[in-house]
Amino acid sequence: MAGRNVRNTRIASRAVRAAAAAACATLVLAACGSTKDSVASGGGGTGKVGVILPLLTSPFWQSYNDYVPKVAKSEGVDALKTVNSNSDPSQQITDINNQLNQGVKGLVVAPLDSAAIAAGLDQAERKGVPVVAVDVAPEKGKVAMVVRANNVAYGEKACEYLGKQIPSGKVVQIMGDLASVNGRDRSEAFRTCVQKNYPKLKVLEIPAKWESDTAASKLDTLLNANPDIKGIYMQAGGVYLAPTLQTLKSKGMLKKAGQAGHIAIVSNDGIPQEFDAIRKGEIDATVSQPADAYAKYGMYYIKAAMQGKTFKTGPTDHDSEIVKLPSGILEDQLPAPLVTKDNVDDPKLWGNTVK
């Protein structure tokens, strides 16, 4: 009986120690801000990371591409040379498979098509490779985190700015690819905001699919039929700025801010070229999409995911908020300020740091 009591005491002691260890581990995870909202697998925090770009014809993505190797080094991530999917969603799936076949332990992808990217995400999940999505949220599939700004706010900020500048008349929104949640979010937010808050404005729309040539030709046609437009919202300055300004100039409609006949223009991206256009009075404002922060936190989250860390909703330590999307995916919504002539020279804006 005594021997049995000693044995039971030892078993109980081991159970207590195990419970204490588990409790300690739980406390450590809680301190790191981890929950079961998003669970990632990976290679123990080490290994090669593939980085896949949507395109390189935009100054925005060129800047992101330049940031990636610098940030990867500072974050301690072994990133391979970036791969450009060249605006082709099918090619992007092929690029993902090629990276997986090379044995990468993590992927950072900027999806071209919110639905089509699911095929690539499924391949990564089967191989146990965590993925971080940058700029565009997938409609479904497993990702450790989406690093993105609030694209609904992009459309709303553009609407509010133009609505305050233009009492009534026609405004144009040059939309992105509606196969991308970004294009849909910006378009619907702008449209809804105008209808609700500025009913005297009439919205004309150009679906341009992030293509500069398409934007130029359709804007030219629209202006021929509507020479009395008062404002333009460009959903991507990186691809729409140059063709829009050139089209307006060719028609004698590019008037500087303050001049009679000036067409108020708001953009999205925050590239140096937009800042220069604001200084010249050619456009009025842009929403600065954080190319530097996209690169930084893409690397931050993929490293954490490869280490098996998980994340929770709520405010972060970098002035953003993690939210849960309707799909159940977590998204870190980074700040994206409106830039006008009043703050265009702010040295904190990434567009003022590009050499």
C-alpha positions in Angstrom: 0.0 0.0 0.0 2.8 2.4 0.9 4.6 1.7 -2.4 1.4 2.3 -4.3 0.9 5.6 -2.4 4.5 6.7 -3.3 3.8 5.7 -7.0 0.6 7.6 -7.0 2.3 10.6 -5.5 5.0 10.6 -8.2 2.4 10.3 -10.9 0.5 13.2 -9.4 3.7 15.2 -9.1 4.5 14.6 -12.8 0.9 15.7 -13.8 1.3 18.9 -11.8 4.6 19.7 -13.4 3.1 19.0 -16.9 0.1 21.2 -16.2 2.4 24.0 -15.0 4.5 23.7 -18.1 1.4 23.8 -20.3 0.1 26.8 -18.4 3.5 28.6 -18.8 3.5 27.8 -22.5 0.0 29.2 -22.8 1.1 32.4 -21.1 4.1 32.8 -23.4 1.9 32.4 -26.5 -0.6 34.9 -25.1 2.1 37.4 -24.5 3.1 37.0 -28.1 -0.5 37.9 -29.1 -1.3 34.4 -30.5 -4.6 32.7 -30.7 -6.3 30.1 -32.8 -7.6 32.7 -35.2 -4.8 31.9 -37.7 -2.6 28.8 -37.4 0.5 28.5 -39.6 2.8 25.6 -40.3 6.3 25.9 -41.7 9.9 24.9 -41.5 10.8 25.9 -38.0 11.5 29.4 -38.9 14.3 28.7 -41.3 14.6 28.0 -45.0 14.2 29.8 -48.3 11.3 32.1 -48.9 9.8 32.7 -52.4 8.4 36.2 -53.2 6.0 36.5 -56.1 5.1 39.9 -57.6 2.0 40.6 -59.7 3.7 42.9 -62.2 6.6 45.2 -62.6 5.2 47.8 -65.0 4.0 50.0 -62.2 6.3 52.3 -60.2 4.5 51.1 -57.1 5.5 47.5 -57.6 8.9 48.5 -58.8 9.4 50.2 -55.4 8.0 47.2 -53.5 10.4 45.0 -55.4 13.3 47.2 -54.4 12.3 47.1 -50.7 12.0 43.3 -50.6 15.7 42.3 -50.5 16.6 45.1 -48.1 13.7 44.3 -45.7 14.3 40.5 -45.9 17.9 41.1 -44.8 16.9 43.3 -41.9 14.2 40.8 -40.8 16.5 37.8 -41.1 14.6 36.2 -43.9 16.4 34.2 -46.6 14.4 35.4 -49.6 15.0 34.2 -53.1 15.1 36.6 -56.0 11.6 37.9 -56.7 9.5 36.3 -59.4 7.3 38.5 -61.7 4.0 37.0 -62.8 3.6 39.7 -65.4 -0.1 40.4 -64.8 -1.1 36.8 -65.7 -3.1 34.9 -63.0 -2.3 31.6 -64.6 1.4 32.3 -64.7 1.2 33.2 -61.0 -0.1 29.7 -60.2 2.8 28.3 -62.2 5.2 30.6 -60.4 3.9 29.3 -57.0 4.3 25.7 -58.1 7.8 26.3 -59.4 8.8 27.9 -56.1 7.3 25.0 -54.1 9.2 22.5 -56.3 12.4 24.4 -55.4 11.7 23.5 -51.8 10.8 27.0 -50.3 9.6 26.9 -46.7 7.5 30.0 -47.1 5.8 32.2 -49.7 5.0 35.9 -49.9 2.6 36.4 -52.8 0.7 39.5 -54.1 -2.3 37.8 -55.8 -3.5 39.0 -59.2 -6.9 37.3 -59.0 -8.6 36.9 -55.6 -10.4 33.7 -56.7 -7.8 32.1 -59.0 -5.0 32.3 -56.3 -6.8 29.6 -54.4 -5.3 26.9 -56.6 -1.8 28.1 -55.6 -2.7 28.3 -52.0 -4.0 24.8 -52.0 -0.7 23.5 -53.5 1.2 25.3 -50.7 -1.0 23.9 -48.0 -0.6 20.4 -49.2 3.2 20.8 -48.9 2.9 22.4 -45.5 4.3 25.8 -46.7 2.8 28.9 -45.1 1.8 31.8 -47.3 1.5 35.5 -46.6 -0.6 37.5 -49.1 0.4 41.1 -49.8 -1.9 43.9 -51.2 -4.8 41.6 -52.2 -6.8 39.2 -50.0 -7.7 35.8 -51.5 -11.4 34.9 -51.5 -10.6 31.5 -50.1 -7.6 29.3 -49.2 -5.2 29.2 -46.3 -2.9 32.2 -45.6 -1.2 33.0 -42.4 -1.9 36.7 -42.8 -3.0 39.3 -45.4 -0.8 42.4 -45.4 -3.0 45.1 -46.9 -4.4 48.6 -46.3 -8.1 49.1 -46.0 -9.1 49.4 -49.7 -12.7 50.4 -48.8 -11.2 53.5 -47.1 -9.3 54.3 -50.4 -12.6 54.7 -52.3 -14.2 56.6 -49.4 -11.3 59.0 -49.0 -11.3 59.7 -52.8 -15.1 60.3 -52.7 -14.9 62.6 -49.7 -12.1 64.7 -51.2 -13.8 65.1 -54.6 -17.2 65.6 -53.0 -15.8 68.6 -51.0 -14.2 70.1 -54.1 -17.0 69.6 -56.6 -20.6 70.8 -55.8 -22.1 69.0 -58.7 -21.4 67.5 -62.1 -19.7 64.4 -63.6 -16.8 62.5 -62.0 -15.0 59.5 -63.4 -13.5 56.6 -61.6 -10.9 54.6 -63.5 -11.3 51.2 -61.9 -8.9 48.4 -61.3 -9.4 44.8 -62.2 -12.8 43.7 -60.8 -11.4 40.1 -60.5 -9.3 41.5 -57.6 -10.9 42.4 -54.3 -9.0 45.6 -54.4 -10.7 46.8 -57.5 -14.1 45.7 -56.2 -13.6 47.4 -52.8 -12.4 50.7 -54.2 -15.1 50.8 -56.8 -18.0 50.0 -54.6 -16.8 52.2 -51.8 -16.4 55.2 -54.1 -19.8 54.6 -55.8 -21.7 54.1 -52.6 -20.1 57.1 -50.8 -21.0 59.4 -53.7 -24.6 58.2 -53.9 -25.0 58.6 -50.2 -23.2 61.8 -49.5 -22.9 63.7 -52.8 -26.1 63.0 -54.8 -25.4 65.9 -57.1 -22.4 64.1 -58.5 -22.8 61.6 -61.4 -20.3 58.8 -61.4 -19.0 57.6 -64.8 -16.9 54.4 -64.7 -14.0 53.0 -66.7 -13.1 49.3 -66.0 -9.4 49.4 -66.9 -8.0 46.2 -65.3 -4.9 47.9 -64.0 -3.9 48.4 -67.7 -2.5 51.8 -68.8 -3.4 51.4 -72.5 -6.9 50.4 -71.6 -7.3 53.4 -69.3 -6.0 55.8 -71.9 -8.2 54.6 -74.8 -11.4 54.4 -72.7 -10.8 57.8 -71.0 -10.3 59.4 -74.5 -13.6 57.9 -75.6 -15.4 59.0 -72.5 -14.0 62.6 -72.7 -15.2 62.9 -76.3 -18.7 62.2 -75.1 -18.4 64.0 -71.8 -16.1 67.0 -72.1 -17.7 68.6 -69.0 -16.3 66.2 -66.4 -15.3 67.8 -63.1 -13.3 65.1 -61.4 -11.4 61.9 -61.8 -10.6 59.1 -59.3 -7.7 56.9 -60.4 -7.6 53.6 -58.5 -3.9 53.1 -59.2 -1.5 56.0 -59.9 1.3 53.6 -60.8 -0.5 52.6 -64.0 -3.1 55.3 -64.6 -1.3 58.6 -63.8 0.8 59.0 -66.9 -1.9 58.0 -69.4 -4.5 60.1 -67.7 -2.4 63.2 -67.7 -1.3 62.6 -71.3 -4.9 62.1 -72.4 -6.0 65.3 -70.7 -3.1 67.2 -72.1 -3.7 66.1 -75.6 -7.3 67.5 -75.4 -6.2 70.8 -73.8 -8.0 69.8 -70.6 -5.0 69.6 -68.2 -5.4 72.7 -66.1 -3.4 73.3 -62.9 -5.2 73.6 -59.6 -6.6 77.1 -59.1 -7.0 77.6 -62.9 -10.4 77.8 -64.5 -11.4 74.4 -65.9 -9.1 72.4 -63.6 -10.3 68.8 -63.2 -9.9 67.7 -59.6 -8.0 64.4 -59.6 -7.5 61.9 -56.7 -5.3 58.8 -57.0 -4.1 55.8 -55.1 -0.5 54.6 -54.6 1.7 57.3 -53.2 4.5 57.0 -55.7 7.0 59.8 -56.2 5.4 60.7 -59.6 2.1 61.4 -57.9 3.8 63.6 -55.4 5.5 65.6 -58.2 2.1 65.9 -59.9 0.5 67.2 -56.7 3.3 69.8 -56.3 2.8 70.9 -59.9 -1.0 71.2 -59.4 -1.7 68.5 -62.0 -3.5 66.3 -59.6 -4.9 67.2 -56.1 -4.4 64.2 -53.9 -3.4 60.5 -53.5 -3.8 57.8 -50.9 -0.4 56.6 -50.0 -0.4 52.8 -50.2 2.6 51.7 -48.0 4.9 49.8 -50.4 7.7 49.9 -47.7 5.4 48.5 -45.0 4.0 45.8 -47.4 7.5 44.5 -47.8 8.4 44.8 -44.1 5.4 43.1 -42.7 5.2 40.6 -45.5 8.6 39.4 -44.3 7.7 39.8 -40.6 4.6 37.6 -40.9 6.2 34.9 -43.1 9.0 34.5 -40.6 6.6 34.2 -37.8 4.4 31.8 -39.7 7.4 29.6 -40.5 8.1 29.5 -36.8 4.6 28.2 -36.2 3.3 31.4 -34.6 -0.3 32.4 -34.7 -2.0 35.8 -34.6 -5.1 37.4 -33.2 -7.4 40.3 -34.1 -7.0 43.7 -32.6 -4.6 46.7 -32.6 -0.9 46.0 -33.4 2.3 47.7 -32.2 2.7 49.4 -35.7 -0.4 51.6 -35.9 -2.5 49.1 -37.7 -5.3 46.7 -36.8 -5.7 43.0 -37.5 -9.2 42.2 -38.6 -11.0 39.0 -39.5 -12.4 39.0 -43.1 -15.8 37.4 -43.9 -13.8 34.4 -45.3 -12.2 33.9 -41.8 -8.8 35.0 -43.0 -6.9 37.5 -40.9 -5.7 40.8 -42.4 -3.3 43.4 -41.0 -4.8 46.7 -42.2 -1.9 49.1 -42.5 -2.4 52.8 -42.4 -2.7 54.7 -45.7 -2.8 58.4 -45.4 -4.4 60.9 -47.8 -1.7 63.1 -49.3 -2.4 66.6 -50.6 -0.4 69.8 -51.2 -0.5 70.4 -47.4 1.5 67.3 -46.5 3.1 66.1 -49.8 6.6 67.0 -48.5 6.3 64.9 -45.3 9.6 63.0 -45.0 7.8 60.1 -43.4 5.9 59.2 -46.6 7.6 56.4 -48.4 7.2 58.2 -51.7 9.6 60.9 -50.4 12.3 58.3 -49.5 12.7 56.6 -52.9 16.0 57.5 -54.5 
